[in-house]
C-alpha cells in the first residue's frame, strides 16, 4: 500500500495509516517491528512532493507510478478519476495550476487546483 503515513513527530510510531488517495478509505497497519528509518522519505530540499490534487472542475488526480505519458515537454504524471491525465504542476502563483488532458482529447488546458495534498 502506498502511501502509508505516520505523524512526523512520531518517528517510532507503531501504526501506519495507508490510502490510495485522500478521498479513499484508509487502512490502519499495526507494525510488529519498527520500520527502517533509512527507507522513509526525508524532508529533502525544495517543496514537498504533491501526492494528490482536486481540480476546479472537481476531477481528482493522484500521482501515478510506472510509465507516464507526455504531451510535448509536459509529463502527465497524475492520473485522474475521470480517466483524464494531468501534469506540469505550477506552484509559482498563489493559485497553483496544472496542465490537464481530458480523456478524449490530445490537447492540454491549464486548470487551477482547488486542493493539493503533500
Secondary structure, DSSP 4 states (H G I P E B T S, - for coil): ---EE--TT-TT-SEEEE-SSTTS--EEEE-SSPPPGGGSPP--SSSPPP-EEEETTS-EEEE--SS-EEETTEEE-EEETTS-EEEEEE-SSSS-EEEEE-TT-SS-EEEEEEEEE-
